[in-house]
Each structure stands twice: as structure tokens, then as C-alpha cells.
Amino acid sequence: MEARNDNEETLRNDSGGENTEEETAEARKEREMRRERLSKRMSYVLRYAALKEGLQVDGSGFVNLRDLMALPLMSQYTEGEIMEEIRSSQSHRGSSRFDCRTEIGKTLVRAAYGRRLEKNPCHEGSSVFTLFETSMQTVIGHLEDYDLQDFPDEYIIASMLSRLKRQKKLSNRLLKVLLVPALEHLDLEDINLTQNTLRLIYQQCPHLKTLSLRNCSYIVTDNMLSQLTKKLPNLEFLNLTGCSHLTDQCVKPLIKNLSRLKRVGLSFNKGITETAVIEFLQKAPALKHLDIFGLRTTAEGKEEIDRLRTERGIVVILKGLEEKDETGAVTHIKPTYPNGMMI
């Protein structure tokens, strides 16, 4: 009987231990979800909505931490949680998502990159929409009733595109209305495009200087890219990161057709090899910045890439590539985000 009681007690203890482990796993999962929500909210506010939320933003994109914490969106988080997120949050490339500095007793924070802040939609100190905001909402709600092809203001068109994109309402049907000749900068990252839409880009936006098609995947092929580059000779920045159907053949039209191309994103494209990258570094006439972070390289290939980027003064973002700092110490080259580099 005593043995039976001991066994029963052991079973109860084991069961209790299992419950404790389940609770610990649950708590850990909740903490991770809480931190992920915090990261998304901070990115939203500091990249896009700081002005819209009524925050004061300086010329470098910094806001007062106290003002940030006072937003209803952030009220459930402590200063310690926010500061820990600022210190530790990194992109998949290992670069910090947020910056922090102290100035006259105040802590200032900002998004490290990707800042495209919207104007405050309301008059200062009120909840009354400005005339601009009222007009924007009206036009966006009835876009197909408008012909914007001769509309000259790129800022307003870009604002419409950005807003619809964030709201996940930027359909190919609406793109047909908004792709206009006034556009010089176009961000279509992560949009489900069709071949017809890509044709509209070079047919209706002949003056483009920057274009991001990151993660547009299967729709961006070598053949389509060749057609696009022939029609958009003014491109200075092109982001093709994650366009997984591209191969080494895509490099030739980039070299041949885009003599002004300065900044290019070709990261995480498994069909592109170090051979094509080396040719690109050798022959692209105006290249200044090349992101090939996820490129698979051999030791010999990496050595040649390192030689070419030094010889031609090109910033190359490649995992494991090293350089010497001012003291002579060897460090890994960190990702940089120059103006217009939407990666």
C-alpha cells in the first residue's frame, strides 16, 4: 500500500512538473508575441505615422521617447521594454532597426531606415481633418472615376500609392490609374503584380529613377526585366531582392540598358551566381552600391568581389565580407541604407 501511495505521489509530482513546463512555454510564447507586437508598432509609428500621430519629428527623424510612450498605441509597454527593443531589435541582415540618442536630458529615438513619414491628417490640436486629407480620402475612395495621367504632383500620387499599399488595398486595377508619367520613384515591394502591370510601369512611367520590385517573385523574369530596362533608361536605383526567377542572364540588360544605375539589390536570388555578380562589378558603368547579402560564394569568388569593390569604390553588402577599420582591425561590412535604398 505504501509503495502504491509513493507511486501515486510520484505521478502527481510528474504531472505537476509537466503543467509547469507547459505554463513556462505558454508564458514564453506570450512574451515573444508581445515583443513582436511592440516591434511592429514601433516600426509603424517611427517609419510612417509619427507626424500622423501628432509627434514632433526633427530633421533626422528622431522623436522624444516620452512622447512616443504617451501614444495610446504604446501605452501598454514600459520604458524598459521599449528601450530593450531599441537596443536589441535587428533585421535579418544583422543591422539595428532603431537608433537612440540623448540630447539635453531627453532620450530621442527613430527608425534606422525606411522612414516615409505621412503628414498629420488633422489640424494641429484637433481631430478635424485638413482639406488635403479630406480630398485624399475622397479621391482614393473613387479612384476609378479619375484620369490622373496628366496630373503633375508626384508627391500626392506617391502618397496615395503608399497609403493603399499599407492598407493592403493596392490592386492591379488601382495601379492602372496611379501609374502616371509624373512618377520618378515607385515602391511596389511585396505586391502581387501581373505581367500587364509591369508593362504599365514602363509604358506609363517613363521617367522613373528608382524602382523597388522586392519579393515580386515569379512575375519578374529575365525576359521581363530586359523589356523593362530598355524602356526605363533613367533608372538609378533598382531593387530586385527576392525575385527568385531571375538568373545570371538578368545582369546583361542591367549593364547594357542602364548606364545611370547606381544602386542595385540582388540579394536572396538563388538563380544568380558569383560569376554574374563579378561581371556586373566589372562592367556596370555607374555602380556605387550593390546588395548581394545572401549570395553563395566560393573563397576565390569572394576574394575577387572584394578586389573589385575596392578597386572601383563600390559598396558591396555581402555576408562575411570583411574590411579594416581606421585602427587596422578586421570587421564585417555592415549593411547600409542610403537614401532611396528600400531594402
C-alpha positions as CSV (number, residue, x, y, z in Angstrom):
1,M,0.0,0.0,0.0
2,E,2.8,2.3,0.9
3,A,4.5,1.6,-2.4
4,R,1.3,2.3,-4.2
5,N,0.9,5.7,-2.4
6,D,4.6,6.5,-3.3
7,N,3.9,5.8,-6.9
8,E,0.7,7.9,-6.9
9,E,2.6,10.8,-5.3
10,T,5.4,10.4,-8.0
11,L,2.7,10.5,-10.7
12,R,1.2,13.6,-9.2
13,N,4.6,15.3,-9.0
14,D,5.4,14.4,-12.6
15,S,2.1,15.7,-13.7
16,G,2.6,18.9,-11.8
17,G,6.0,19.3,-13.4
18,E,4.6,18.9,-16.9
19,N,1.9,21.5,-16.2
20,T,4.7,23.9,-15.0
21,E,6.6,23.3,-18.2
22,E,3.5,23.9,-20.3
23,E,2.9,27.2,-18.4
24,T,6.5,28.2,-19.0
25,A,6.3,27.5,-22.7
26,E,3.0,29.4,-22.8
27,A,4.5,32.4,-21.0
28,R,7.5,32.4,-23.3
29,K,5.2,32.3,-26.3
30,E,3.2,35.2,-25.0
31,R,6.3,37.3,-24.3
32,E,7.5,36.6,-27.9
33,M,4.2,37.7,-29.3
34,R,4.2,40.8,-27.1
35,R,7.6,41.7,-28.2
36,E,6.7,41.2,-31.9
37,R,3.7,43.4,-31.5
38,L,5.9,46.1,-29.9
39,S,8.4,45.9,-32.8
40,K,5.6,46.2,-35.4
41,R,4.0,49.2,-33.6
42,M,7.3,51.0,-33.2
43,S,8.2,50.4,-36.9
44,Y,4.7,51.7,-37.9
45,V,5.0,54.9,-35.8
46,L,8.7,55.7,-36.4
47,R,8.7,54.9,-40.1
48,Y,5.3,56.1,-41.3
49,A,2.9,57.6,-38.7
50,A,4.9,59.8,-36.3
51,L,3.5,63.0,-37.8
52,K,0.1,61.5,-38.3
53,E,0.0,60.6,-34.6
54,G,0.9,64.1,-33.6
55,L,4.6,63.6,-32.6
56,Q,7.2,66.3,-33.1
57,V,9.9,64.9,-35.5
58,D,13.3,66.6,-36.0
59,G,15.1,66.8,-39.3
60,S,16.8,63.5,-38.7
61,G,13.6,61.6,-37.9
62,F,14.1,61.4,-34.1
63,V,11.1,61.7,-31.7
64,N,11.1,62.2,-27.9
65,L,10.8,58.8,-26.2
66,R,8.3,60.3,-23.7
67,D,6.0,61.5,-26.4
68,L,6.2,58.1,-28.1
69,M,5.3,56.3,-24.9
70,A,2.3,58.6,-24.4
71,L,0.6,57.4,-27.6
72,P,-2.4,55.1,-26.9
73,L,-0.8,52.6,-29.3
74,M,2.2,52.3,-27.0
75,S,0.6,52.7,-23.6
76,Q,0.7,49.1,-22.6
77,Y,4.5,49.0,-22.8
78,T,7.1,50.1,-20.3
79,E,10.1,52.3,-20.9
80,G,12.3,49.3,-20.2
81,E,10.6,47.2,-22.9
82,I,10.8,49.9,-25.5
83,M,14.5,50.6,-24.7
84,E,15.3,46.9,-24.9
85,E,13.6,46.7,-28.3
86,I,15.6,49.6,-29.5
87,R,18.9,48.1,-28.3
88,S,18.3,44.5,-29.5
89,S,15.9,44.6,-32.5
90,Q,17.8,43.6,-35.7
91,S,16.8,42.9,-39.3
92,H,17.7,39.5,-40.8
93,R,20.9,41.1,-42.1
94,G,22.0,41.9,-38.6
95,S,21.5,45.7,-38.7
96,S,19.8,47.6,-36.0
97,R,16.1,48.6,-36.7
98,F,16.1,51.6,-34.4
99,D,18.5,54.4,-33.3
100,C,18.7,56.2,-29.9
101,R,20.5,59.2,-28.7
102,T,20.4,61.6,-25.6
103,E,20.1,65.3,-26.1
104,I,19.7,67.9,-23.3
105,G,18.4,65.4,-20.9
106,K,15.9,63.9,-23.4
107,T,16.0,60.4,-25.0
108,L,15.3,60.6,-28.7
109,V,14.5,57.5,-30.9
110,R,13.9,56.9,-34.6
111,A,13.7,54.1,-37.2
112,A,17.2,53.4,-38.5
113,Y,15.9,53.2,-42.1
114,G,12.7,53.1,-44.2
115,R,11.3,56.4,-42.9
116,R,8.5,57.7,-45.1
117,L,6.5,59.8,-42.7
118,E,3.0,60.9,-43.5
119,K,1.7,64.3,-42.7
120,N,-0.7,64.8,-39.8
121,P,-4.2,64.4,-41.3
122,C,-5.8,66.7,-38.8
123,H,-5.3,70.4,-37.9
124,E,-2.9,70.8,-35.0
125,G,-4.5,70.3,-31.7
126,S,-7.8,69.0,-33.1
127,S,-9.4,65.9,-34.7
128,V,-10.7,67.9,-37.7
129,F,-9.3,66.6,-41.0
130,T,-7.3,69.1,-43.1
131,L,-8.6,70.0,-46.6
132,F,-5.7,67.9,-48.0
133,E,-6.7,64.8,-46.0
134,T,-10.4,65.2,-46.9
135,S,-9.5,65.5,-50.5
136,M,-7.2,62.5,-50.4
137,Q,-9.8,60.3,-48.8
138,T,-12.4,61.3,-51.4
139,V,-10.2,60.7,-54.3
140,I,-8.8,57.4,-53.0
141,G,-12.4,56.2,-52.4
142,H,-13.3,56.9,-56.0
143,L,-10.1,56.4,-57.9
144,E,-11.6,54.8,-60.9
145,D,-13.7,57.9,-61.6
146,Y,-10.5,59.9,-62.2
147,D,-8.0,60.2,-65.0
148,L,-4.7,61.2,-63.4
149,Q,-2.4,60.7,-66.4
150,D,-1.6,64.4,-66.7
151,F,-1.6,65.1,-63.0
152,P,1.8,66.7,-62.3
153,D,2.3,66.3,-58.5
154,E,4.4,63.2,-57.8
155,Y,4.1,63.6,-54.0
156,I,0.4,63.3,-54.0
157,I,0.4,60.2,-56.3
158,A,3.1,58.6,-54.2
159,S,1.2,59.3,-51.0
160,M,-1.9,57.6,-52.5
161,L,0.3,54.6,-53.5
162,S,1.9,54.4,-50.1
163,R,-1.4,54.6,-48.2
164,L,-3.2,52.0,-50.3
165,K,-0.1,49.7,-50.1
166,R,-0.1,49.9,-46.2
167,Q,-3.8,49.3,-46.1
168,K,-3.3,46.3,-48.4
169,K,-5.8,47.8,-51.0
170,L,-3.3,48.4,-53.8
171,S,-4.8,46.2,-56.5
172,N,-3.7,46.0,-60.1
173,R,-6.9,47.7,-61.0
174,L,-6.0,50.8,-58.9
175,L,-2.3,50.7,-60.1
176,K,-3.6,51.2,-63.6
177,V,-5.0,54.6,-62.5
178,L,-2.0,55.6,-60.3
179,L,0.9,54.7,-62.6
180,V,1.4,58.1,-64.3
181,P,4.3,59.9,-66.1
182,A,4.9,62.2,-63.1
183,L,6.3,59.4,-61.0
184,E,10.1,59.2,-60.6
185,H,10.1,56.9,-57.5
186,L,8.0,53.8,-57.3
187,D,7.9,51.3,-54.4
188,L,5.9,48.1,-55.3
189,E,7.6,45.8,-52.7
190,D,5.6,42.7,-51.8
191,I,2.8,43.5,-54.2
192,N,1.1,40.7,-56.2
193,L,1.7,42.1,-59.7
194,T,0.7,40.8,-63.1
195,Q,2.7,41.0,-66.3
196,N,0.3,43.6,-67.6
197,T,1.0,45.8,-64.6
198,L,4.8,45.5,-65.2
199,R,4.2,46.6,-68.8
200,L,2.1,49.6,-67.5
201,I,5.1,50.6,-65.4
202,Y,7.4,51.2,-68.4
203,Q,4.6,52.4,-70.7
204,Q,3.1,54.9,-68.2
205,C,6.1,55.9,-66.0
206,P,8.9,56.6,-68.5
207,H,10.8,58.9,-66.1
208,L,11.3,56.5,-63.2
209,K,14.6,56.9,-61.4
210,T,14.0,54.5,-58.5
211,L,12.0,51.2,-58.6
212,S,11.6,48.5,-56.0
213,L,10.2,45.2,-57.0
214,R,11.4,43.3,-53.9
215,N,9.7,40.0,-53.4
216,C,7.6,40.3,-56.6
217,S,8.9,36.8,-57.2
218,Y,7.8,34.8,-60.2
219,I,6.5,37.7,-62.2
220,V,9.9,39.3,-62.6
221,T,11.8,37.1,-65.1
222,D,14.9,37.7,-67.2
223,N,12.8,38.4,-70.3
224,M,10.5,40.9,-68.5
225,L,13.5,42.6,-66.9
226,S,15.1,43.0,-70.3
227,Q,12.0,44.7,-71.6
228,L,11.7,46.9,-68.5
229,T,15.3,48.1,-68.6
230,K,15.1,49.1,-72.3
231,K,12.1,51.3,-71.6
232,L,13.4,52.9,-68.3
233,P,16.9,54.1,-69.2
234,N,16.9,56.7,-66.3
235,L,16.8,54.2,-63.5
236,E,19.4,54.9,-60.8
237,F,18.1,52.5,-58.2
238,L,16.6,49.1,-58.7
239,N,15.7,46.6,-56.0
240,L,15.2,43.0,-57.2
241,T,15.8,41.3,-53.9
242,G,13.9,38.1,-53.6
243,C,12.9,38.0,-57.3
244,S,13.6,34.3,-57.3
245,H,13.1,33.6,-61.0
246,L,16.0,35.7,-62.1
247,T,19.1,34.1,-63.4
248,D,22.6,35.2,-64.5
249,Q,21.0,36.3,-67.7
250,C,19.5,39.3,-65.9
251,V,22.9,41.0,-65.5
252,K,23.5,41.7,-69.2
253,P,20.5,44.0,-69.7
254,L,21.3,45.8,-66.4
255,I,24.8,46.6,-67.8
256,K,23.7,47.3,-71.4
257,N,20.5,49.3,-70.8
258,L,21.0,51.2,-67.6
259,S,24.1,53.4,-67.9
260,R,23.0,55.5,-64.9
261,L,22.3,52.6,-62.5
262,K,24.0,53.4,-59.2
263,R,22.3,51.2,-56.5
264,V,21.1,47.6,-57.0
265,G,19.6,45.0,-54.8
266,L,20.1,41.4,-55.9
267,S,20.0,39.6,-52.6
268,F,18.4,36.2,-52.0
269,N,18.1,35.3,-55.7
270,K,19.3,31.7,-55.9
271,G,19.5,31.8,-59.7
272,I,22.2,34.4,-59.7
273,T,25.8,33.2,-59.2
274,E,29.0,34.8,-58.2
275,T,30.1,34.7,-61.9
276,A,27.3,37.1,-62.9
277,V,28.0,39.3,-59.9
278,I,31.7,39.6,-60.8
279,E,30.8,40.5,-64.4
280,F,28.4,43.2,-63.0
281,L,31.0,44.6,-60.8
282,Q,33.4,44.8,-63.7
283,K,31.2,46.3,-66.3
284,A,28.3,48.3,-64.7
285,P,29.4,51.8,-65.6
286,A,27.9,53.9,-62.8
287,L,27.5,51.3,-60.0
288,K,28.1,52.6,-56.4
289,H,26.2,50.3,-54.2
290,L,25.4,46.5,-54.6
291,D,23.4,44.5,-52.1
292,I,24.1,40.7,-52.6
293,F,23.9,39.8,-49.0
294,G,22.6,36.2,-49.5
295,L,24.9,35.3,-52.4
296,R,26.6,31.9,-52.2
297,T,30.3,32.4,-52.9
298,T,33.5,30.4,-53.1
299,A,36.6,31.6,-51.4
300,E,38.0,32.6,-54.8
301,G,34.8,34.4,-55.8
302,K,34.6,36.4,-52.5
303,E,38.3,37.4,-53.0
304,E,37.6,38.7,-56.5
305,I,34.4,40.5,-55.4
306,D,36.5,42.1,-52.6
307,R,39.2,43.2,-55.0
308,L,36.7,44.7,-57.5
309,R,34.7,46.6,-54.9
310,T,37.9,48.1,-53.5
311,E,39.3,48.9,-57.0
312,R,36.1,50.6,-58.2
313,G,35.0,52.1,-54.9
314,I,31.7,50.2,-54.8
315,V,29.9,49.5,-51.5
316,V,29.2,45.7,-51.6
317,I,26.9,44.2,-49.0
318,L,27.8,40.5,-48.8
319,K,27.6,38.2,-45.8
320,G,31.1,37.5,-44.4
321,L,32.8,40.2,-46.4
322,E,35.4,42.0,-44.2
323,E,37.3,45.2,-44.2
324,K,39.8,47.0,-42.0
325,D,38.7,49.9,-39.9
326,E,40.7,53.0,-39.0
327,T,42.7,51.1,-36.3
328,G,43.5,48.3,-38.7
329,A,41.2,45.8,-37.1
330,V,39.2,43.5,-39.4
331,T,35.5,43.9,-39.2
332,H,32.5,42.6,-41.2
333,I,31.0,45.1,-43.6
334,K,27.6,46.0,-42.2
335,P,24.5,46.8,-44.3
336,T,23.9,50.4,-45.0
337,Y,20.7,52.1,-46.1
338,P,21.4,55.1,-48.3
339,N,18.6,57.4,-49.3
340,G,16.2,55.6,-51.7
341,M,17.6,52.1,-50.8
342,M,14.3,50.5,-50.0
343,I,15.5,47.1,-48.7
